[in-house]
Amino acid sequence: MVSHISNGFKISVVVFYNEKMSEPEKNIFLFEYKISIQNLTDKTLQLKRRKWFIFDSKNETKIVEGEGVVGLMPPIDPQSTFSYSSACALTTDIGEMKGFYTFRDLSGYQVDVEIPTFQLISSYRLN
């Protein structure tokens, strides 16, 4: 697990290589990840946007951004945690991801929260 505190939020990430859904012979490597977002501030903030930087071992970078996460823009109350799962497919068996979330409150206050860099490594590379 990778964890990091940024601007009043603790972001924790756990990554799994999905061997059953990957097809190495076709250069398809599927990585699943679970992210927990804990609001350590004293105000309710809504997750409005995310931006990902995805790197593979061919030095190719993919940028993915948009509203919310997995179709949701959840408000996160003080001292509460929101968790979700998602996935990323690479054309190589090693890579990494990092990024940030943008949160807002009803008054218009906005803050960017860093998502720490986490590794995407196929299980057979770890042996």
C-alpha positions in Angstrom: 0.0 0.0 0.0 1.1 3.6 -0.8 -0.3 6.4 1.4 0.3 10.2 1.3 -1.2 13.2 3.0 -1.8 16.3 0.8 -3.8 19.4 1.6 -5.8 17.8 4.4 -6.6 14.5 2.7 -4.9 11.1 3.2 -4.8 9.1 -0.1 -4.1 5.3 0.2 -3.7 3.0 -2.8 -3.5 -0.8 -3.1 -2.7 -2.3 -6.6 -3.4 -5.8 -7.9 -2.2 -7.3 -11.2 -5.2 -9.0 -12.8 -3.5 -12.0 -14.4 -6.8 -13.6 -15.6 -7.9 -10.5 -17.6 -4.4 -9.7 -19.0 -3.1 -11.0 -22.3 0.7 -10.7 -22.3 0.9 -12.2 -25.8 -1.2 -9.3 -27.0 0.6 -6.7 -24.8 -2.4 -6.2 -22.6 -1.6 -6.0 -18.9 -4.5 -5.1 -16.6 -3.9 -3.5 -13.2 -6.7 -3.0 -10.7 -6.4 -0.5 -7.9 -8.4 0.5 -4.8 -8.1 4.1 -3.5 -9.3 5.3 -0.1 -9.7 9.1 0.3 -9.8 10.2 3.9 -10.9 13.8 4.6 -8.7 15.1 7.5 -10.1 18.6 7.3 -12.9 20.2 9.3 -15.2 20.8 6.2 -17.2 18.7 3.8 -15.6 18.8 0.3 -16.8 17.3 -2.9 -14.6 15.5 -5.3 -15.1 17.3 -8.6 -12.3 16.2 -10.9 -9.4 13.9 -11.3 -6.3 13.9 -13.5 -4.0 10.9 -14.0 -0.6 10.6 -15.5 0.0 7.0 -16.5 3.5 5.9 -17.5 4.6 2.6 -19.0 8.1 1.1 -19.4 8.3 2.3 -23.1 8.4 5.9 -21.7 5.0 6.6 -23.1 2.7 8.8 -21.0 -1.1 8.8 -21.1 -3.1 11.6 -19.4 -6.6 10.9 -18.3 -8.8 13.6 -16.8 -12.5 14.3 -16.2 -15.2 14.8 -13.7 -15.3 12.7 -10.5 -14.3 9.1 -10.2 -16.1 6.0 -11.5 -19.1 8.1 -12.4 -19.4 9.7 -9.0 -18.6 13.1 -7.5 -18.9 12.2 -3.8 -19.0 14.8 -1.0 -16.6 13.6 1.8 -17.5 14.8 5.3 -14.8 15.7 7.8 -13.0 12.6 9.2 -14.8 10.4 6.7 -13.4 8.1 4.0 -14.6 7.4 0.5 -13.2 4.3 -1.3 -13.5 3.1 -4.9 -11.9 0.6 -7.2 -10.9 1.0 -10.8 -8.5 -0.4 -13.3 -5.8 0.6 -15.9 -4.6 -1.4 -18.9 -1.0 -1.0 -20.1 0.8 -2.3 -23.1 3.8 -3.2 -20.9 4.1 -5.2 -17.7 5.6 -2.4 -15.7 4.4 1.2 -15.2 3.2 3.7 -12.7 0.5 6.2 -12.1 0.1 9.5 -10.2 -2.2 12.4 -10.4 -4.5 14.7 -8.4 -8.1 15.2 -7.3 -9.8 18.6 -7.3 -12.2 19.2 -4.4 -14.6 22.1 -3.9 -17.0 23.2 -1.2 -20.3 25.1 -1.5 -18.6 28.4 -1.0 -16.4 27.9 -4.0 -13.2 27.0 -2.0 -11.1 24.7 -4.2 -8.1 22.5 -3.4 -6.0 20.1 -5.4 -5.0 16.9 -3.6 -2.0 14.9 -4.8 -2.4 11.2 -5.6 0.9 9.6 -4.8 2.9 7.7 -7.4 2.2 4.0 -7.3 3.8 1.2 -9.2 2.0 -1.1 -11.7 4.1 -4.3 -11.8 2.9 -7.7 -13.1 3.1 -10.5 -10.5 5.6 -12.5 -12.5 8.1 -9.6 -12.5 8.1 -9.7 -8.7 9.3 -13.3 -8.5 
